[in-house]
Amino acid sequence: MHGAGFRVVIVGGGIGGLATALTLARSRNSAIDLTLIDRQDRHSWKPMLHNFAAGTASENTNTVPFADLARRHGFTFLQGAPNGIDRRQRRLSMPDGTKIPYDLLVIALGGRSDPYGIPGVAAHGTFLDTLPDALAIRRIFENIRHGSGHQTIGIVGGGPTGVQMAGEFRRVIASMTAATCPHIMLIESGQRLLPSFPSSVSESAETRLRQLGITIHTNTRIDAVTPDGFQLSNGKILHADLRLWAAGVRANAATSVFECALNPTTGRILIDPILRTSDPAIHALGDCATMTVHPQAATAQVARQQGQYLGRAIPLIAAGGQPPPFVYRHQGSVVVFGKDDGWSTFGGVVSQGLKPRLLHDALYQRHRIEILGLRQGLSAFLDAGSNSP
């Protein structure tokens, strides 16, 4: 898929960007020249970041080098991050001065946690948005585990990331004595944990986390983050040695480079029903974008479906056609931590325990097969299982 054809450049190799690239590459359209750009050298499945942070999954067997995927599927991979764009000439600028021309640009930079303008979050909080973030948190967590003092881990955000992170950390420290075991607390500004799930799931998950010894603070608003913890709106201070911020979603800061119309609150790129931005030569998807009509939640499921849709639509766009609008089909939700704790909702049916865990593992396996193919995907899955902590 190289040559002087219709030049497609995808910036961002997360779930949505990679789904676009692989769907397009598998079309084997010789008229399309495809390039993928990412700051990192390898792809990781974002729903597993909390596992990497806790050390319950190895990044060595659960990530895939982009260069290997590029060779396998016949596209070009460039490691880096564009720092400028000439929309009239349709060229991206790289930090080393390289210019990358495009006929169609796809922005798939993902999202990041939202500080909501709260003082001290950036300076004193730690984020879990990327694989390097997760590995940095793991190092801090290991120091806390093996330290001599009784320390506190504070996690802000009661959505799936916060809940799963709290549960995975507790799983790792379960064998520690009460005198040295770190204390974990989970802070949520809303009335309940997992607000996107049915209330029965929220109640069950909160009960289980409390049984594990995790302190839950709901209806708790933070006014500031300090070097010592969280200053609450009621004047109280919650001490925390490690302050993890897993609240909200806003666009990756690098999104502003592309000069597209943005949502003023979240910084996410505004897109139309065919995922097109204010510039018809630029499309965007996943957590860095939001539809102006019928916006969807910032989830891996949405990003995957948008990527597959756009990968199928691009050949039609390249030929001068107009694709049908994107239609999202919700396939349910799942949240898991530990080996046996999990909840899922599908078609109005709520499941708890082992079934959601098996479902989560099946979704991850599907992702690996989509990337690597059936044989290598199954082999990688078995290798990861045999090397898991």
Secondary structure as GFF3:
##gff-version 3
##sequence-region A 1 389
A	DSSP	beta_strand	6	11	.	.	.	ID=ss1
A	DSSP	alpha_helix	15	26	.	.	.	ID=ss2
A	DSSP	beta_strand	32	38	.	.	.	ID=ss3
A	DSSP	beta_strand	42	44	.	.	.	ID=ss4
A	DSSP	three_ten_helix	46	48	.	.	.	ID=ss5
A	DSSP	alpha_helix	49	54	.	.	.	ID=ss6
A	DSSP	beta_strand	63	65	.	.	.	ID=ss7
A	DSSP	alpha_helix	66	73	.	.	.	ID=ss8
A	DSSP	beta_strand	76	79	.	.	.	ID=ss9
A	DSSP	beta_strand	84	86	.	.	.	ID=ss10
A	DSSP	beta_strand	91	93	.	.	.	ID=ss11
A	DSSP	beta_strand	99	101	.	.	.	ID=ss12
A	DSSP	beta_strand	104	107	.	.	.	ID=ss13
A	DSSP	beta_strand	111	112	.	.	.	ID=ss14
A	DSSP	alpha_helix	121	124	.	.	.	ID=ss15
A	DSSP	beta_strand	126	127	.	.	.	ID=ss16
A	DSSP	alpha_helix	131	145	.	.	.	ID=ss17
A	DSSP	beta_strand	152	156	.	.	.	ID=ss18
A	DSSP	alpha_helix	160	172	.	.	.	ID=ss19
A	DSSP	beta_strand	183	187	.	.	.	ID=ss20
A	DSSP	alpha_helix	199	211	.	.	.	ID=ss21
A	DSSP	beta_strand	215	217	.	.	.	ID=ss22
A	DSSP	beta_strand	222	226	.	.	.	ID=ss23
A	DSSP	beta_strand	229	232	.	.	.	ID=ss24
A	DSSP	beta_strand	237	239	.	.	.	ID=ss25
A	DSSP	beta_strand	242	245	.	.	.	ID=ss26
A	DSSP	beta_strand	250	251	.	.	.	ID=ss27
A	DSSP	three_ten_helix	253	258	.	.	.	ID=ss28
A	DSSP	beta_strand	269	271	.	.	.	ID=ss29
A	DSSP	beta_strand	282	284	.	.	.	ID=ss30
A	DSSP	three_ten_helix	286	288	.	.	.	ID=ss31
A	DSSP	beta_strand	289	291	.	.	.	ID=ss32
A	DSSP	alpha_helix	300	318	.	.	.	ID=ss33
A	DSSP	beta_strand	333	337	.	.	.	ID=ss34
A	DSSP	beta_strand	341	346	.	.	.	ID=ss35
A	DSSP	beta_strand	349	352	.	.	.	ID=ss36
A	DSSP	alpha_helix	354	372	.	.	.	ID=ss37
A	DSSP	alpha_helix	374	387	.	.	.	ID=ss38
###
